[in-house]
Amino acid sequence: MIGELQRDAFRTKFARDPTFYACYPHPKFPTISITGDECALNCKHCGRRYLRHMISCPTPDVLFTTCSELAAKGARGLLLSGGYNEEGYVPFESFLDAIERVKSETGLFLNVHTGLMPAWLARELGRVGVDMASVDVIGDDETMKLVLGLERTTEDYKGVLLNLSSVVPNVVPHICIGLHAGKIKGERTALELAARGNPKALVLLVLVPTPGTEFEGVIGPSPAEVGELIAEARLKSPEVALALGCMRPRDDRRAEFELAALRSGVDRMEIPSNQTLEAARKLGLQVRRFDACCAVPMELTGALT
């Protein structure tokens, strides 16, 4: 029964740490796209729409200059992202020297969005000093084909998580609830895959039927379904920093999704509503502001707050 499951999950979270972090990435932790608004896959849930909201840095020189300017204006860290290539990963190959220079000359905390990256590129990102890798984990082969158009398997994620974990200090899996055209399919397998890597943090997202994408008209998961999966994640990995990320419905059901996550034991949430902040206080949680991406591991919050 979901109510009882959520209660157990919340008690688990509260006993470990009664702090709730409200995360605000901008302006101190902005997002950059190294591919501009280009993506070879044009995934059904995104359709390149989300790339338009990132800072475009399509060349290594532009990346270094932009990062230097952001650091001078007070940025503490960056998410380096972009569209996928035909193999399903963000093509950082030509940006490695620029990333190494950004890290050495600005000291910014660098979080890279990887995708199904080959082992050699994972090693190179570790060599140039990235601090964190955010990995979207899909737990169903059919979902990968439907949404990304890739003939890959969930086994590929095992390799990516293992490769990155050996060279990057912090690897944070991201799981989108309802990614299979709004249906729950593979999320629990994704949770199992994520847990095997013993991550310090785990981010749960919720499908948004975005206008202009192929999933515009689908019906996404309900707040109850989202709450149940988050509660399962909390109980499965009680010591992991659990977050509700930026991708989630912001319509008239926004508060329902946020409250379901809150009562299911999340530790942090990206840009929560005032209603959610008030609910957190009423539940006895200590609300703290965190000016960074919600994926940043909890032990690093003191350095970045």
Secondary structure as GFF3:
##gff-version 3
##sequence-region A 1 305
A	DSSP	alpha_helix	2	16	.	.	.	ID=ss1
A	DSSP	beta_strand	19	23	.	.	.	ID=ss2
A	DSSP	beta_strand	31	33	.	.	.	ID=ss3
A	DSSP	three_ten_helix	50	53	.	.	.	ID=ss4
A	DSSP	beta_strand	55	56	.	.	.	ID=ss5
A	DSSP	alpha_helix	60	72	.	.	.	ID=ss6
A	DSSP	beta_strand	77	81	.	.	.	ID=ss7
A	DSSP	three_ten_helix	93	95	.	.	.	ID=ss8
A	DSSP	alpha_helix	96	106	.	.	.	ID=ss9
A	DSSP	beta_strand	109	113	.	.	.	ID=ss10
A	DSSP	alpha_helix	119	127	.	.	.	ID=ss11
A	DSSP	beta_strand	132	136	.	.	.	ID=ss12
A	DSSP	alpha_helix	141	143	.	.	.	ID=ss13
A	DSSP	pi_helix	144	148	.	.	.	ID=ss14
A	DSSP	alpha_helix	155	165	.	.	.	ID=ss15
A	DSSP	beta_strand	170	177	.	.	.	ID=ss16
A	DSSP	alpha_helix	187	196	.	.	.	ID=ss17
A	DSSP	beta_strand	201	206	.	.	.	ID=ss18
A	DSSP	alpha_helix	223	236	.	.	.	ID=ss19
A	DSSP	beta_strand	241	244	.	.	.	ID=ss20
A	DSSP	alpha_helix	254	263	.	.	.	ID=ss21
A	DSSP	beta_strand	268	270	.	.	.	ID=ss22
A	DSSP	alpha_helix	274	282	.	.	.	ID=ss23
A	DSSP	beta_strand	286	290	.	.	.	ID=ss24
A	DSSP	three_ten_helix	298	300	.	.	.	ID=ss25
A	DSSP	alpha_helix	301	304	.	.	.	ID=ss26
###
